Amino acid sequence: MKPQRRAYAFVAVNMQGAKMFSGVNCSLVNTAIGALLEAMVEAGIIAKNYGIQHVLFLTDRVKLHQVFKSRKNTDWLDS
């Protein structure tokens, strides 16, 4: 299977709704969930570098919730 380039954008806002940072993650992972996980990791690292201690990720992906609930990788290439 030929990998497809996938991308996700993210925006971080504080409790008052002000934008703190934003970015995009582009990847060659096999699944959309894998690309989303990479974007979440990148956003988490950036948040840590800004000194942010608590992060809430909002998404409409049910499969992402299933991945965290089962604690399994979505694909061996995404791990």
C-alpha positions as CSV (number, residue, x, y, z in Angstrom):
1,M,0.0,0.0,0.0
2,K,1.4,3.4,-1.0
3,P,1.4,5.8,1.9
4,Q,-0.6,9.0,1.4
5,R,0.3,12.3,2.8
6,R,-2.1,13.4,5.5
7,A,-2.2,16.7,7.4
8,Y,-3.9,18.1,10.5
9,A,-3.9,21.6,11.8
10,F,-4.2,22.5,15.4
11,V,-4.9,25.7,17.4
12,A,-4.4,26.2,21.1
13,V,-6.6,28.7,22.9
14,N,-6.6,29.6,26.6
15,M,-9.7,29.7,28.9
16,Q,-10.5,33.2,27.7
17,G,-10.5,32.1,24.1
18,A,-7.3,33.9,23.1
19,K,-5.1,32.0,20.5
20,M,-1.8,31.0,22.1
21,F,-0.2,29.0,19.2
22,S,-1.2,27.1,16.1
23,G,0.5,24.7,13.7
24,V,0.1,21.9,11.2
25,N,1.4,18.3,11.1
26,C,2.0,16.6,7.8
27,S,2.8,12.9,7.8
28,L,3.0,9.7,5.7
29,V,1.4,7.4,8.2
30,N,-1.1,4.8,6.9
31,T,-4.1,6.0,8.8
32,A,-5.8,9.3,9.5
33,I,-5.8,8.5,13.2
34,G,-2.0,8.0,13.1
35,A,-1.6,11.5,11.6
36,L,-4.0,12.9,14.2
37,L,-2.0,11.3,17.0
38,E,1.2,12.8,15.6
39,A,-0.4,16.2,15.5
40,M,-1.5,15.8,19.1
41,V,2.0,14.8,20.2
42,E,3.4,17.9,18.5
43,A,0.8,20.2,20.0
44,G,1.6,18.7,23.4
45,I,5.3,19.3,23.1
46,I,4.7,22.9,22.0
47,A,2.4,23.4,25.0
48,K,5.0,22.0,27.3
49,N,7.6,24.4,25.9
50,Y,5.2,27.3,26.6
51,G,5.0,26.1,30.2
52,I,1.4,24.9,29.9
53,Q,0.7,22.1,32.5
54,H,-2.9,21.0,31.5
55,V,-4.1,20.3,28.0
56,L,-7.5,19.3,26.7
57,F,-7.7,17.9,23.2
58,L,-11.0,18.3,21.4
59,T,-11.8,16.1,18.4
60,D,-14.7,14.6,16.6
61,R,-12.9,11.3,15.9
62,V,-14.6,8.4,17.7
63,K,-11.8,6.0,16.6
64,L,-9.3,8.2,18.5
65,H,-11.2,7.7,21.7
66,Q,-11.3,3.9,21.0
67,V,-7.5,3.9,20.6
68,F,-7.0,5.6,24.0
69,K,-9.6,3.4,25.6
70,S,-8.1,0.1,24.4
71,R,-4.5,1.4,24.6
72,K,-3.6,-0.2,21.3
73,N,-1.9,1.2,18.2
74,T,-4.1,1.8,15.2
75,D,-1.5,0.3,12.8
76,W,2.0,-1.0,13.3
77,L,3.3,1.8,11.1
78,D,1.7,4.4,13.4
79,S,3.4,3.1,16.5
